[in-house]
Each structure stands twice: as structure tokens, then as C-alpha cells.
Amino acid sequence: MKRKSIPSHLMALCWLISIPLLGTLYVILNRQNVKAYSLVTDLDRHIPFIKIFIIPYVSWFLFILAALIYLCVKNRQVYYRTLVYFNIGLLICYGIYSVFQTHVPRPTLTGHDLLTNMVRSVYHLDEPYNCFPSTHVLTSYLILKGFQSAKNIPRPIRIGVSLMALLIMVSILFVKQHVLFDLIGGVAVVEVIYFLHRWSAARVKSIQLAWQHRNGTNKESVKSSKLV
């Protein structure tokens, strides 16, 4: 495989600006503009609040950034595909937030140790809306699938990235930022995007084959008519 130059990497990485640009929509929607629904289940009520999970939760941004940069360097095709899916997924989530807003109740925090203060800061900076589907799950799952599909990346790295993505995905439940339906929704959005891509690619290929077959048939007909 031909190595990409540093300017080529930098040009490709410029497209990452699309993520914070779309993030402005999250900020606008992160309040109760419409009726907010609760998707809390009995199972969610039995999931304990475990403050140490705030560490993988807040590491999400650096994890996503580092993973995308690594993909850009190691597998440009997977990088672009993941980034496109990333933006499509965010737009789907923001569209849902605009018409179906949910609210997640948060526990009362006691104590002023480092982990509790980290949770308190997250609660302060992020309103308890924009929950279903979870963008933490959406983006982490996209990274997981992207790395698993990039076979030129060493297996230990693919496993490590996948484990970190899974840890971030479950952390949303233990820090009470989301509920189970939010996690399921984030995974579902990714799977729908992948399915639609496969379906559309198969349709395009089918149309191309039909067109080629038709043209081939027409050419054979013309040849036959000339021989008569």
C-alpha cells in the first residue's frame, strides 16, 4: 500500500471540523423545548450509580479523536466511511431530539472527592436531555465497527479499541447520564446506517449489471441483424 504524505493526512483530518460544527445543534437542542419523556425502566432503577465510570465517560472525546486520527493514517477508506457515518448518525440523533425529547433523572450527589466532583461537573455542563439515542454510544460503536473492519490494523489494537468503546458505552448507565433504551437506540442507529449502505450498494450493483446485460443484449442483436 502506498504511504500517504503528511500534507495528505492533514487535508483528510480537516474534515473532522464537521463534528464540532454539528455539535452546535446539540447545544441548541440540549434543553426542554418540547415535552420530555422518560424511558427509565425497572432494570435501569436497579443499575447502581458507580462514580468511577466517569473516567471512561469523560475520556470519550479524546478516544474518538485519537481513534479517527489513527484510522486516517492507517486506513483512509475506513476513516472516510466512519466519518461520513458519524455525521449521518449525529444528524439522525439531533433530528430525533428535536421532535422526541427525553429526560433522565439524576441521583443526588454527596461528597466532594475527585470522582464525585467530575460527575458534578458533567451534570452541570450537560443538561439531562438529548438522551435517546445516546451519541456516546453511537460514536463509540461506530469506532468499534470501523476498527474491526480495518484488517490492516494489528489485532491487539483492534481489540483494545473495541474494549474501550464498550467501556464507554456502558459507562453512560453507571454515571446515570442515560438509560438502557438510549444505549440500544445508539447501536440501532449505527446498524440501520450500515444496513442502508449495504442495501443501496447492492441496488446500485444490480442496476449496473442489468444495464450491462441490456447493452450486451442490444449489441448482440445489432450484430445478428447485420449478419442477416
C-alpha positions in Angstrom: 0.0 0.0 0.0 1.3 3.4 -1.0 2.2 5.6 2.0 0.2 8.8 2.4 2.2 12.0 2.9 1.9 14.3 5.9 0.0 17.0 3.9 -2.4 14.3 2.7 -3.1 13.3 6.3 -3.6 16.9 7.3 -6.0 17.6 4.4 -8.0 14.4 5.3 -8.1 15.4 9.0 -9.5 18.8 8.2 -12.9 17.1 7.6 -13.0 16.4 11.4 -14.2 20.0 11.7 -17.6 18.7 10.7 -18.1 17.1 14.1 -17.8 20.3 16.3 -19.9 22.2 13.6 -22.7 19.7 14.0 -22.1 19.8 17.8 -23.6 23.3 17.8 -27.0 21.6 17.1 -26.6 19.5 20.2 -26.1 22.6 22.3 -29.2 24.3 20.8 -31.3 21.2 21.5 -29.9 20.4 24.9 -32.9 21.9 26.7 -36.6 21.2 27.1 -38.1 22.9 24.1 -40.8 20.2 23.7 -42.4 17.7 26.1 -39.8 15.5 27.6 -40.5 11.8 28.0 -39.0 9.2 30.4 -37.6 5.9 29.1 -36.5 4.7 32.5 -37.2 1.0 33.1 -37.2 -1.1 36.3 -33.9 -2.5 35.1 -32.4 1.0 34.9 -33.5 1.6 38.5 -31.5 -1.5 39.6 -28.3 -0.3 37.9 -26.2 1.2 40.6 -24.5 4.6 40.3 -20.8 3.9 40.2 -18.8 7.1 40.1 -15.5 5.6 38.8 -17.2 5.1 35.4 -17.0 8.9 35.0 -13.4 8.3 33.9 -14.2 6.3 30.7 -17.2 8.6 30.2 -15.2 11.8 30.0 -12.4 10.1 28.1 -14.9 9.7 25.2 -13.8 12.9 23.3 -10.1 12.1 23.3 -10.8 8.4 22.5 -12.9 9.4 19.4 -10.3 11.9 18.3 -7.3 9.6 18.7 -9.2 6.7 17.0 -10.2 8.8 14.0 -6.6 10.2 13.6 -5.2 6.7 13.8 -7.8 5.4 11.2 -6.8 8.3 8.9 -3.2 7.3 9.0 -3.7 3.5 8.8 -6.8 3.1 6.6 -8.0 6.1 4.8 -11.0 4.3 3.3 -12.4 3.2 6.7 -11.6 6.7 8.1 -13.8 8.4 5.5 -16.6 5.9 5.8 -16.6 6.1 9.6 -16.6 9.9 9.4 -19.5 10.0 7.0 -21.5 7.6 9.1 -20.5 9.7 12.1 -22.1 12.8 10.7 -25.2 11.0 9.4 -25.7 9.3 12.8 -25.4 12.7 14.6 -27.9 14.3 12.2 -30.3 11.4 12.9 -29.9 11.8 16.6 -30.4 15.5 16.5 -33.5 15.1 14.4 -34.9 12.8 17.0 -34.0 15.2 19.8 -35.9 17.9 18.0 -39.2 16.0 18.0 -38.8 13.4 20.8 -37.0 14.8 23.7 -36.3 12.5 26.7 -35.2 13.3 30.3 -33.0 11.2 32.6 -33.3 11.7 36.4 -30.0 12.1 38.1 -29.0 11.0 41.6 -28.3 13.4 44.4 -24.5 13.7 44.7 -22.9 13.7 48.1 -19.2 14.3 48.9 -16.5 16.3 47.3 -13.9 13.8 46.2 -12.4 14.0 42.8 -14.7 11.5 41.1 -17.8 13.0 42.6 -16.8 16.4 41.5 -16.1 15.1 38.0 -19.7 13.8 37.9 -21.0 17.0 39.3 -19.2 19.0 36.6 -20.6 16.8 33.8 -24.1 17.2 35.2 -23.6 21.0 35.3 -22.3 21.3 31.8 -24.7 18.8 30.2 -28.4 19.2 30.7 -30.3 15.9 31.3 -31.9 16.0 27.8 -30.7 14.8 24.3 -30.7 11.3 25.7 -32.3 9.0 23.1 -30.4 7.8 21.2 -27.1 8.2 23.0 -24.4 9.9 20.9 -21.7 8.5 23.2 -22.9 5.0 22.2 -23.5 6.0 18.6 -19.9 7.3 18.1 -18.2 4.7 20.2 -19.9 1.9 18.4 -19.0 3.4 15.0 -15.3 3.4 16.1 -15.6 -0.2 17.2 -17.1 -1.3 13.9 -14.6 0.8 11.9 -11.6 -0.8 13.7 -13.0 -4.3 13.4 -13.4 -3.8 9.6 -9.8 -2.4 9.2 -7.9 -5.7 8.8 -4.6 -3.9 8.2 -4.7 -2.7 11.8 -2.9 -5.0 14.3 -5.3 -7.3 16.1 -4.3 -6.2 19.7 -5.0 -2.6 18.8 -8.4 -3.5 17.3 -9.2 -5.5 20.5 -8.1 -2.7 22.8 -10.1 0.0 20.9 -13.2 -2.3 20.9 -12.9 -2.9 24.7 -12.5 0.8 25.3 -15.5 1.6 23.1 -17.6 -1.0 25.1 -16.4 0.5 28.4 -17.5 4.0 27.3 -20.9 2.6 26.1 -21.7 1.0 29.5 -20.3 4.0 31.4 -23.4 6.1 30.4 -25.6 3.8 32.5 -23.4 3.8 35.7 -23.0 7.5 35.8 -26.8 7.9 35.2 -26.4 10.0 32.1 -28.5 7.6 30.1 -30.8 4.6 30.3 -30.8 1.2 28.5 -33.1 2.4 25.7 -30.6 5.2 25.0 -27.8 2.6 24.6 -30.0 0.4 22.4 -31.0 3.3 20.3 -27.4 4.4 19.6 -26.5 0.9 18.5 -29.7 0.7 16.4 -28.9 3.9 14.5 -25.5 2.6 13.5 -26.8 -0.8 12.4 -29.5 1.0 10.3 -26.9 3.2 8.6 -24.7 0.1 7.8 -27.8 -1.8 6.5 -28.9 1.1 4.3 -25.4 1.4 2.9 -25.2 -2.3 2.1 -28.7 -2.2 0.6 -28.0 0.8 -1.6 -24.7 -0.6 -2.7 -26.4 -3.9 -3.7 -29.1 -1.9 -5.6 -26.6 0.1 -7.5 -24.6 -3.0 -8.4 -27.8 -4.7 -9.5 -28.8 -1.8 -11.7 -25.3 -1.7 -13.2 -25.4 -5.4 -14.0 -28.8 -5.1 -15.5 -27.6 -2.1 -17.7 -24.5 -4.0 -18.8 -26.7 -7.1 -19.6 -29.1 -4.9 -21.6 -26.3 -3.3 -23.5 -24.7 -6.6 -24.2 -28.0 -8.0 -25.5 -28.6 -5.0 -27.7 -25.1 -5.3 -29.2 -25.7 -9.0 -29.9 -29.0 -8.0 -31.6 -27.2 -5.5 -33.8 -24.6 -8.0 -34.8 -27.2 -10.6 -35.6 -29.2 -8.1 -37.7 -26.0 -7.2 -39.7 -25.4 -10.9 -40.5 -28.9 -11.4 -41.9 
